Amino acid sequence: MGRWAPGAGDRLREAALALYLERGFEQTMVTDIAERAGVTSRTFFRYFADKREVLFDGTSALTEISLAALEAAPATASTLEVVAAALDAVADMIGHDRELARKRQSVIMSNTDLRERELIKIANMSAALADGLRARGVDGIEAGLAAEAACAVYRVAFQRWVDADDGLDLSDAIHQSFAQLRALTASA
C-alpha cells in the first residue's frame, strides 16, 4: 500500500481514529479524514474501501498469521496448545500499541454496526481456526469447540489488556485467560 504515498495509510488511520473519537463514527466523513491526514479522498480510497475499513483492514493479516502459527505448531501439541499458539501470533501482531487498541475499541463499542462487524470478524476467525484444526486432523466437533473457546479467551484477554493500567502484556493476558478456562473446565 505504501506505493502511493509513504506513510499515508498510517496518517489516515490516525486521522480517522482522532475524528471518530472527537465527532463520532457516523458524523465523520471520508473527506474529513483525508483533509485531516493531508491527502485527497482519492488517496483515502487507495488504502481503504470505506471508513469502516480503517478499523478492520488488518483482519485478513490476523487470520493469515494465526493460521500460519497453527500450522507451525508441533504435531504433538494438544488442540488447546495449538490454538494458544495461534493467539500468541495475534498478540505479537497487535499487542504492541495498547493506546491504539483502546482508541479502536472505544470507537467500535460506541457504534452498533461496528460492534456487529467486530463480532463477524471474530466469528470468521473462529471458522478459519476450526478449518485449520480439521486440516491438522482434529475431529470436527473438537475443532469447532477449541476454535470458539480460543476466540472467547481472546475477547476476554483483549478486553482485560485494553482496560489494564499496569504493564500487562496481551500475550500474558491470553495465557492467563487460557489458564482460567482450564481451571473452569477441570472443576466441571
C-alpha positions in Angstrom: 0.0 0.0 0.0 2.8 2.4 0.7 3.5 2.7 -3.1 1.1 5.7 -3.2 2.1 8.0 -0.5 4.7 6.9 2.1 3.0 6.9 5.5 -0.4 7.9 4.1 -2.1 4.8 5.4 -0.8 5.5 9.0 -1.7 9.1 8.7 -5.2 8.2 7.5 -5.7 5.7 10.3 -4.5 8.2 13.0 -6.7 11.0 11.5 -9.7 8.7 11.3 -9.4 7.5 14.9 -9.0 11.0 16.2 -12.1 12.2 14.3 -14.1 9.2 15.3 -13.3 9.9 18.9 -13.9 13.7 18.6 -17.1 13.6 16.4 -18.3 10.1 16.4 -18.1 7.5 13.7 -21.3 8.4 12.0 -20.5 12.1 11.9 -17.1 11.7 10.3 -16.9 11.7 6.5 -14.1 10.3 4.4 -13.4 13.9 3.2 -12.9 14.9 6.8 -10.4 12.1 7.3 -8.5 12.8 4.1 -8.3 16.5 4.9 -7.0 15.8 8.5 -4.4 13.4 7.1 -3.3 15.9 4.4 -4.3 13.7 1.4 -7.1 13.6 -1.1 -10.2 11.5 -0.8 -9.0 9.6 -3.8 -5.8 8.6 -1.8 -8.1 7.5 1.1 -9.8 5.1 -1.2 -6.5 3.7 -2.4 -5.9 2.5 1.1 -9.4 1.7 2.4 -12.6 0.6 0.8 -14.7 2.8 3.2 -14.4 4.5 6.6 -15.1 1.2 8.5 -12.1 -0.4 6.9 -9.8 2.0 8.8 -10.8 -0.1 11.8 -10.8 -3.6 10.2 -8.2 -3.5 7.4 -5.9 -5.9 9.3 -8.4 -8.7 9.6 -7.0 -10.9 6.8 -3.4 -10.5 8.0 -4.5 -11.6 11.5 -6.2 -14.6 10.1 -3.1 -15.5 8.0 -0.7 -15.1 10.9 -2.9 -17.1 13.2 -3.3 -19.9 10.7 0.5 -20.0 10.0 1.1 -20.3 13.7 -1.5 -23.1 13.9 0.1 -25.0 11.0 3.6 -24.5 12.5 2.6 -25.9 16.0 4.3 -29.2 16.8 2.3 -32.3 15.8 2.4 -33.4 19.5 0.8 -30.2 20.8 -2.7 -30.5 22.2 -5.6 -28.8 20.4 -5.7 -26.0 23.0 -1.9 -25.6 22.8 -2.3 -25.2 19.0 -5.0 -22.5 19.3 -3.0 -20.8 22.0 0.0 -20.6 19.6 -2.3 -19.0 17.1 -3.4 -16.4 19.6 0.2 -15.8 20.6 0.8 -14.9 17.0 -2.1 -12.5 17.0 -0.8 -10.9 20.2 2.6 -10.5 18.6 1.0 -8.6 15.8 -1.4 -6.3 17.7 -0.1 -6.3 21.2 2.4 -3.6 20.9 0.2 -0.5 21.0 -2.3 -0.6 23.8 -3.3 3.1 23.3 -4.2 2.5 19.6 -6.2 -0.6 20.7 -8.0 1.4 23.3 -9.0 4.1 20.8 -10.1 1.5 18.3 -12.1 -0.4 20.9 -13.7 2.8 22.1 -14.9 3.7 18.6 -16.2 0.2 17.9 -18.0 -0.1 21.3 -19.8 3.2 20.7 -21.4 2.1 17.4 -23.8 -0.9 17.0 -22.8 -1.5 13.4 -19.1 -1.6 14.2 -19.7 -3.9 17.2 -21.5 -6.2 14.8 -18.6 -6.0 12.3 -16.2 -6.9 15.2 -18.3 -9.9 16.1 -18.3 -11.0 12.4 -14.6 -10.7 12.3 -14.2 -12.9 15.4 -16.7 -15.4 14.0 -14.7 -15.6 10.8 -11.5 -16.1 12.8 -13.2 -18.9 14.7 -14.3 -20.6 11.5 -10.8 -20.3 10.0 -9.2 -21.7 13.1 -11.7 -24.6 13.1 -10.8 -25.3 9.5 -7.1 -25.2 10.3 -7.6 -27.6 13.1 -9.6 -30.0 10.9 -6.7 -29.8 8.4 -4.4 -31.0 11.2 -6.7 -34.0 11.7 -8.6 -32.7 14.7 -12.2 -34.1 14.9 -14.8 -31.6 13.7 -16.6 -31.1 17.0 -13.4 -30.7 18.9 -12.0 -28.3 16.3 -15.1 -26.1 16.4 -15.2 -26.1 20.2 -11.5 -25.3 20.5 -11.8 -22.5 18.0 -14.8 -21.0 19.7 -13.0 -21.3 23.1 -9.9 -19.6 21.7 -12.0 -16.7 20.4 -13.7 -16.4 23.8 -10.3 -16.4 25.5 -9.1 -13.8 23.0 -12.1 -11.5 23.6 -11.7 -11.7 27.4 -7.9 -11.3 27.3 -8.1 -8.4 24.8 -10.6 -6.5 26.9 -8.5 -7.1 30.1 -5.4 -5.9 28.3 -7.1 -2.8 26.9 -8.6 -1.9 30.3 -5.3 -2.6 32.2 -3.4 0.2 33.8 -0.4 -1.9 34.7 2.2 -3.4 32.4 0.0 -6.4 31.5 1.1 -7.7 28.1 -1.6 -9.1 25.7 0.2 -12.4 25.4 0.3 -12.7 29.2 -3.4 -11.9 29.4 -4.1 -14.6 26.8 -2.1 -17.2 28.7 -3.8 -16.2 32.0 -7.2 -16.5 30.4 -6.4 -19.9 29.0 -5.3 -21.0 32.5 -8.6 -19.8 33.9 -10.5 -21.7 31.2 -8.6 -24.8 32.0 -9.3 -24.3 35.7 -13.0 -23.8 35.0 -13.3 -26.9 32.9 -11.2 -29.0 35.3 -13.7 -28.3 38.1 -16.7 -29.1 35.9 
